[in-house]
């Protein structure tokens, strides 16, 4: 296992969400102290949204300059903008509506009632990523000679499906195989709704830190396969690797198949 992979077990779903929230607040503060602003990629799912609720509840969130946090999404469902299935709507209800964010820094994927089709939603998000990357490149003397196709991500949060999918990259489907583009459209998702927009694995792995957050006994097998180094086409979670750090943040049930010697416990 890579030396930058860290596995942490928490005694319950509630402790996992609260601890991940505290960890996120601390990381945002550290990055803002170093760079002035911070960028986080949000995820949906029960633990992802519970974590955002815990951020909003924590008194420590008042220390973050929310106007200098850039928000992106790892994936979203291509459904109408008022659908409860939308990750961005759930994130807004859990956190973004409760802190003084800069709306221009909240980058959501297009809903089905705002564009003509899935391909347009994909192209629009790719263009938004490229525009943000161009702005970063223009403002950073140390940037490479050519602007990248996506900006720097300080923390990228990922949920985990029982089938080991991450974002909307499902086993054996085209999305997990897609390279050379930052965003992919997903059709016939094995988990409804069938149409989705997702970052590709290449973009996910550009993040400085990736945090895979999973809870529940139904995730234990996926966690075990993901940590065993299985092929990413069959087990997408195994392909997630942050540049500086990859953290698996698990509750007791999700960690059931992880050897104890690999793990830290937090209470």
N, C-alpha and C positions, 0 to 999 in steps of 0.2 A: 504494500500500500504506500502511496506517495506520502512524503513527510509533511505535506501541507494539508493533509486530510485529518480532521478532528471529529470525533464522535462523542456526543454528550447525551446522557440519559437523564430524563426527568421523571419524577414519580407519578405524574398525572398530566392529563391534557391541560388542566388549568395552570399548573406550574410551568409547563412547557410554553404556553402562550404568554404568561406574565414574564418569564425569564427571557424569552426571545424579544419581547417588547423592550425590556430594560437594556438588553444587548444592542438593539437597534438604536435606541436613543443615545447610548454611549458612543456607538460608532459614528452616528451623524455628528455628534458634538466634536469628536476627534477629527473627523475629516473637515468640518467647517473651521476648526481651529487652525488646521494646516493649510487649507486651500481656499477658504472663504465661502464655498458652497459645497453641497454634497448631492449625489445622485443615487437614487434607489429605484430598483425595479420591483414592483409589487406583484403578488400572486393572489389568486382567489383560494377557494377551498375553505373548509371549516377552520383549520388551524391558522391559515394565512389571515383570514378576516378576524378571527378571535385575537390574534396578535395585534392587529391594528386597533381594535377596541381597547386592548390593554395599554397601548401607547397613549391613546386619548385620555384614559383614566389616570395615568401615572402623573403625579405632580412634577416629575423630572422632565416631562415633555415641554414644560414652560421654558426650559433652558435652551431649547433648539430654536434657531432662527428659521422658522418655517417658510418665510419668504425667500430663503436662499436654498431650498431643497427642490431638486428636479425629480419629478415622478414619472416613471414609465411603467408599462405593463408587459409582463412576459407573454401573455396571451389574453384573448377575450373571445366571447361567444358572439358570432355574427347573427344577432337577433335585434329586434327593435330597441331603441335607446331607453325606453322605460321598462324593459324587461328585468325582472328580478334575477335573471341568469347572468346579467352583465357583471363581470368582475369589477369594472370601474364604478358602477353604481353601488355595489356592496362596499367597496373601499371608501367611497364618499360618505356613505352612511356611517361607517365604522370610525373613520378618522378625518378624512379630508374636509368634511363639512364642519369640523369642530376645532380646526387650527387655522391660523391666518396664512394659508398658502397663497402663492402668486398663481392665479389661474393660467397664466401664460407658461408656467413651468409644469403644468399637469398635462401629460401627453397621453390621451386615450385613443384607443383603436376605434375606427368608425363603426357605427351601428348600421344595421341593414336598412333602416329608414332614412339614412343620411347620405348614402352613395348608391350608385347604380348596380353594384354587384361586389362579390367577394374579391375579385381581382383589383377593383378600384380601392377597396379598403387596404389591401396589401400594399399597393403602390403608394398610397397616401402615407401610410406609416413609415415605409422605407424612406420616402422623401423627407418626412419629419425628422427621422433619425439622422439623415445626411445633413440637413440644415443645421441641426444642433451640433453635429460634429464639425461642420465648417466654421461655426461661430467659435467653438473651442479652439480650433486650429488657428484662427486669425488672432485670438487673444493670448496665445501661449507661444512664447519665443522658443521653447524647447520642443515644440511639436515636430513631427516628421515632415519631410518635404512636401508630401501630398496629404490632404485631409482624408481621414478614414471615412468609411460609410456609416459609422455609428459613433456616438459619444462615449466618454469614459463612464462606466458604471462602478460606483464604489461598493454597493451591496446589491446583490440580486437574489431575491427570495424565490424559492421553488417549493411547491407542494409536490406530493408524490401519490400517484394512483396505485391501487392494488396490482395493476398490471405493469407497474414501474414507469408509467408515462410521467413526463415532466412538461410543464407549460401545456401546449397541445401537440406535443410530439409523441405519437403513439408507436408501440412496437410494430416493426415490419412495414409501417406506412411510409408514404413518400416524404413526409415532413422531416422525419429523423434522418433521412438520407440526403436532404437538400443541402447543397453547398454553394458558395459564391454569391448568395443573396442574403440580406439580413432578415427578411420577413417572408413567411410562407402562408398560403391559404390552405386550410384543411377541409376536405370534403369527406362525407361518410365517416365522421368520427364514431368510434365504437361506443363512446359515451355521449348521450344527447346533451345539447342540441348538435346536429350533424355538421354545421358549418362554423368554422373558427378561424381566427387569425393568430399566428404565433411567431415569436422570434425563433430563428434557427439555432441549432446547437453551436455553430461557430460564434454567433453573437452572444449567446448565453455565456460561453466560455471566455469571452473577452472581459468579463467582470473581474474586478480586483478580488472580490470575495463572493462566493456562492454559498448560500445557506439553504440546505434542503431540510424542510420542517415536516415531520410526519408523526401522526398519532393513530393508535388503534391497532388491534390484533390483525385486522385485514391488510395492514401494510407491512407486516413483519417479513413475509416471504420476499416482497419487493425490495425491502431494505437489505435483506441478506444477499440477494442477487446483485443489487447495485454495488455493494461493498466487496463482492467477490471478484469484481473485474470482468463481468460478463460483457459480451459484445453489445455496443450501444444500440445497434439496430434492433436487437431482440429485447434489450433492457436499457431504455433511454437514460434512466437515472445514473447508470454506470458511466455514462459519457460526460457528465457534468463535472467540470474541473475549473475552479477559479484560478486566476493568475497567481495570487498570493495565498489564498486560503480557501478550502472547501470544508464546510461544517455540516455535519449531519446532526440535527437537533431533534431528538426523539423522545417520546414518552415511553414508559415502561413496557407497554404492550407492543409498540412498534419495534422496540429494541430486542425482542425476545430471541431472535435468531442471530444476534451479533455476539461474537465471543467476548466474554467479560474483560479479557486482557486488553481489548482494543478501546475500551470505553472509560470515560469519566462520568461520574454521577454528580448531579446538582440538585439541591433541595430548596 
